Amino acid sequence: MTIKLLLVEDDEGDRQGFVQSVARFNHENGVEFEVIPFGTLGETLNALDGSFDCAVIDMKLGDAGGEGNEVLKALSEANVRMPVVILTGTPGEANDAFVHIDVQKKGEADHLVILEDFRQVHASGLTKVMGGRGLLEQSLSHVFKSNLLNQKEAWKKYGQQDPEKSEKALMRHVMNHLIQLVDLDEESCVPEEFYIFPPIGDLKRTGTVLKSKESGAYFTVMNPLCDLTVRPNGEFKARHITLCKISSLDECAAHEAKSKENVRKELEKNKRNCYHFLPGTAFFQGGYMDFEHLMSVGKEEVQDRFEEPLLQISPAFLKDIVSRFSSFYGRQGQPTLTYAEE
């Protein structure tokens, strides 16, 4: 598959040097990078669209300098989603407000390393899903044509009544359709799917993970979602936040006679009804929610005692946690029966 690379460089020699590096990389790795080069700010802005998979941009495209920031701004405003490397002789001019992978200096940067990074990102599916030609755009088009057009009269009425509320409802509706398209596509998931990181906003929701300022321990918010819904007055119903401790393997194994390895295997398969396994990732160490270790904190105290939300457990996984948590505390049991000896 061809990887379309946007190259923005005003110096002819530097431009040709990068193109030669691409040709070498393609030959050595069996990859097909297609370079689309531009030398001026104007022609670059006129050609920008969502068809590119990655970009290498110089900062100085004219006498003033810093023109590369205009390209970054245009990409941001057009919601073009792709990895970008700033390759320039003036790295200090790059504006950190715009999204890019890295800022590298000409003469020091290795073109082949940059290309290999782009190749790995492309192979991960990130640009295939999020890019302008990606699966997300195709899925949105499918939902629009197959599901939304025949419902437009209803949505027009909602929009007349409350445009802002209608927009949020429509977004939820579209997302539900997108989830349905991929929900049954694969039998297994990767750990990163378990979380929303960083979380959207700073609101505490069911499944929000917080870190204690005092102990450094992690806790999961377990209040019912309806009690944490923000009302028109800016407050939510719950008076206290119910927190479930996320324990380490050592903490869990300390209460067990079995070996730590056997305990780990049982916990990671959720064979203990008082624990729920949270997988580790690069941004979160993971652990085991201990349903027996609960803490209640007044909602006015949460901000003082805990850091801002670290992450949010994704809805697809949260529903199982809530179900197991409810079942653990909903157990009734029955007395042991004793039979008379005959």
N, C-alpha and C positions, 0 to 999 in steps of 0.2 A: 504494500500500500504506500502511496506517495505521501510524504510529509511536506506540507507547503510552508516554506520559511520566508518571512518578510525581512529583508535586509535594507536598513536605512543608513547609508554612509555616503558622505559627500566627496571623500577622497577616492579617486579612481584606483590608485595603487592598493589602498586598504580594501577596497571593494573587491578587486580582482583576487587579492590574497585570500580573502575569506571564501570566495567562490571556488578557488583551487583546493582549499582545505575541505570543502564540501565534496568535491569530486573525489578526493582521496578517501574520505570517510565512506562515501557510497561504495567505492571499489573494494575497500578492505572489509566492510561489514555487510555487504549485500543489502544495503538500505537505499531507499530512493528519496533523498531530500531534493525538493525542487525549490531553487532560490529565485525569489522575485525581488530584484534590486531596484532601489530608488536613490537618487543623489540629492534631491532638494525637498524642502518642507512641503512646498505646494503640490508637487506631483505625488508625494506620499499621502497627503491628506485626501487628495482626490481619488486615490486608489483603495483606501481603507475599506474593508468589509469583513464579514464574518467567515471568510473562506480560508483564512490562514490558521496554521496549527501552532506556530511559534514565531518569535521575532528577535532580531538582534538590531539594536538601535544606537546610533552615535548621538552624543549630546550636541555637538557643534555642527550645524548644517548651514551656517551663514556667518556673517561678520559679527553679529551681536553675541552669538553663543547661547547655549541653553535651548536651542530650537527643538531638541529631542523631547523636552518636556511637553511641547505642544502636541507631539505625536502621542505621548502617553496620555495626555488629557483627552485627545480625540478618541483613543481606544476606550478610555474609561467612560466617556459620555455616550459612546455607542454600545456600551455593554459587551465589548468584544472580550471573550474569556479565553486567554491563552497565556502560556509562560513567555516572559520577556527577559532578555539579558541586555543590560546597558554596557556597551563596549566602546569606551571613549578615552581620549587623552585628558579629559577634564572631568574626572569622576565626582568632584565636589559639586558640580552643577546639577546632578540628578536630584529630582524632587522626590523625597521619601513618601509624599502623600499618594503617589501613584503606585500601583501594584507592579512589581517586577521580581524576578528570581534573585538577581545579583547585579552588582555594579562592578565591572572589571576594567582594568586599565590596558589600553593598547600597548603592545610590546611585551606585556607580562602574561596576558591571558593565553590559554591554550585552546585554540579553536576546536580541536578534536574532543576535548573534555566537555566543552559547551554543547557540541553536537550529540555526544553520548548521553548527556543529561536530558536533552530534548527527546532523544530516541526512547529513553526509559520512561519519561513522562507520557509520551504518546502510547507506548506499549501498555501502560497501566490502564488505559481507557479514559483517562481524565479529559483529554481534548476531544476524544470521540463522543463522550457524553455531554460535556459542557460547551464545546465549540459551536460556532455558528452553523456548521454542517452536521452537528452531532446528533446523538440519539435523543437528547432532551428536546431539541427543536423538532425533530421528526415526531416524537411522542406528543408534543403540544399540538402540532398540526393535526395529528390523528384524533386527539380528544376534541379539538375545536370542530372539525368537520363531522365526526361521527356522533358526538355526544352533546355538544353545546348549541349548535346551530338550530336544532329542532326544539330547543328549550328557550330560545331567545325571547319569546313573548313574556314568559314568566319573569325572566331576569330584567326585562325592561320595566316591568311593574315594580320590582324591588328597587331598581335604581331611582325611579321617580319618588318612592317613599323615603328612602334614605341612601343616597349614593355611597357614602363611606361604608356603611354597614353592608351594602350590597357587594361592594368591591371585596371586602374581607371574606364574605360568604362565598363569593365566586372563586376566590383563591383557594379556599379550603376544598371546595367542590372539585376544582381542577386537580389539586394535589391528591385527593382520594382516587381519582381516575388514574393518575400517573402511578400511584402505588399499586393499583389493581393490575396495571400492565406488567409490572416486574415482580409482584409479590410471589408468584408461584413459578417464576422462571428458573430459580436455582434451589437446590436442596440445602445448601449450606451458605453461611455468611462469613465475613471476615470480622475480626474484633472491632475495627474502627466503626462499623455500622451500628454497633451497640450504643454509641454515644453521639450527641450533638455537641461538638466542640469547635470553638468556644460556644457557649450557649447564646441563644438569641435574646438579648436584653438581660436585665439583672433581676427579673422577677423570680420568686421562689415558687416552684411548681412541684407536683408529685413527681419524684424521680430526679430532682435537682440534687447534685452532690456538692456539699459544703465542706470546707476545711476549718477546723478549730484553730483560732489564733493562739490559744494557750498551749494545747497539747500537740497540735499538728495532725490529729486524727481526722479521718474522713467520715462523714455521715450522709445518709440519703434521706431527703424529705419524704415522709410517708402519709401526710394528711390527704384526705379525699380531695380530688381536684376541685369539686364544687366549693369547698371551704377556702380555697386559695384563689378563686376567681375574683378579680378586682371589680368592685362595684362602682357605680357612677360617682360616688363620693371619694374615690381613690383608695378605699380600704377593702380588705377582704374579711370574710366572716370569722375565720379561725382566730381564737384568742392566743393559742399556743401552737408552736410548730413541733410536730412529732418527728423525731430524728432517729434513724436506725444506724447503729455503728457498722462501719465497714472494717472488719477485722483482717489481720494478716494471717498467713498460714501458721506461723508460730503461735499466735494467740489461740487459734482454733485447736491446734494439735496439743496444746498444753492441757486440755481437758480430756484428752483421749488416751486410751491404753495402746491403741494401734500405732504403728510407725507413721512418721510424718508423711512418707510417700503414699501409704495406703489412705491416709486421711485426705491428702490432696486429690487422689483419684476419685474418691467418693464425693468430695465437695464440688469438684469441677463437673461432675455428672449430675449434680443437684440431688444426690441420694439421701441427704440429710434434710428433713423437713424444716429445721430451724435455721438453715443457712441458704443463701442464694449466691451463686458465683458471678462475679463481675470480672470480665477478662481484662488483662493488662494491655496497654498500648504504649506508644512513644510518649504520649501526653498524660497518661494516667497509669499508676502502678497496679490498679485493679485490687481485688480482694474478695472478701466473702461477707455479704450482708448478714449480720447476726440478729435474727428476729427476736431473740431473747434480750438483747442489749438495746433498750430504747431509752430515749431522753426527751423530755418535754421542756421547751424553752419559750418564754413569753415572746410574742412577736416583736415587742419593742426592744428586746435584748439581742435579737439575732444579729443585727448589724454590728454591735459592739463585740460579740463573742466569736463571730465567724467572718471569714474572708468573703469576698464577692463570689457568686456561684462559679465553680470550676467547670462544670459540664452538666449536661442533661441527658438522662437515659432516654433513648429513642422510644417512641410509642410502641413500636412493634415488639420490643423486649420488655417494656414496662408493664404491659398488661399481664404477662406471666408472673412477674414479681408481685404485683398487687394481688393476683389470684392466690399465689402460694402464701403470701403474708396473711391474707384474710382467712385462708383455710387453716393456717397454723393456730390462729387465735379463735377460730370458730369450732375447733374440735370439742366434742362433747364427751366421747368415751363412754364406757359403761363399767359397772362394778364387775369384779371377777366373780364368776359363779362357783359355788362350792356345792358338791353333791354329797348326799348322805351315803355312808358306806353300807353295803348290803351284807 
